[in-house]
Amino acid sequence: LKQPFISINSRGNFPICDVMSGPGKGQGDLDTVELRHGSGASAQIYLFGATLTSYKTPDGVERIFVSPGAIFDGKKAIRGGVPLVFPQFGQPDKAMAQHGFARSSHWSLASLEDNAEGSTALLVLKDSEATRAVWNHAFMLEFVVSLTAASLKMTLRVKNTGDAPFTFQTLLHTYFRIPDIEQVTVRGLGGRTYLDKVKGGKEAQLGPDVELPAFTDRVYIGGKDVVSGNAAKDVTIVHKNGAAPCAICNEGFIAGVAKPIEIVVWNPYAEKSPGDLPPPAFKEFVCVEPGLIGQMKDDFVEMHELPAGADASISQKIIPM
């Protein structure tokens, strides 16, 4: 692992010793980035796939789910954490892997910084002979993870470094750790239309809460939460007893213009759990995934276009409550 530039400044009231962020090793002897904040908050990111696999708040509580059956071989995408979806969502192009190649590529650590505000890592992936073989475009991806005492923010930036526009889809496939899938709801999507990928067709979310009593795979179309009147970028995971473990703020931009974003809500239950997600592990997570997917037509085949030299971004901020 190439040693990155590390800038260390004062942490104010937080002790700087024993908490410095740096490179590390994870399962399968894979290279990782370990973010550590003086408050006790921490995060772990694998360079393989730039997959964030852990976010612990200062109280030591893990907020991110990774499957007990996840494979760490540097080939197969890690099941759980926050896989990065690019340049396609699902598999509209059958010649390319499902959800694209970003989550199964080897990224580089460009910078790592600890300062008074928090700890930030920047990981980079550029087009290569391997990516051009399946998607013949010049690009650069930047994945920025910022950790503070109060929150974790992830931003995936897409830059078109070529001389022609390209179409793309991108998404943060976040697995949130929860006590029991049947005891939580996702709030903040009221009034949106969604594509139901289990039953087929479009539906409207009539109430404020999305419940997941069975296999759920929905794509909520970018728009406004007309039920609560709040901006659609604000989503909350809520326990049925009334507690809200975290709020989630999502944003997307293309060429400097804010865009409505799609939100995927997914849990496979036992019936659709893949081989690296052995039941009953499905009970311990819910996926709430912000994306720039595109216009809904035949399962989002009308992708976004990014002009030459322009950039796009999708971000998710997790605020434990």
Summary of the structure (lengths in Angstrom):
residues: 321
radius of gyration: 18.9
end to end distance: 35.9
largest distance: 55.2
contacts: 1078
relative contact order: 0.16
helix: 7%
strand: 45%
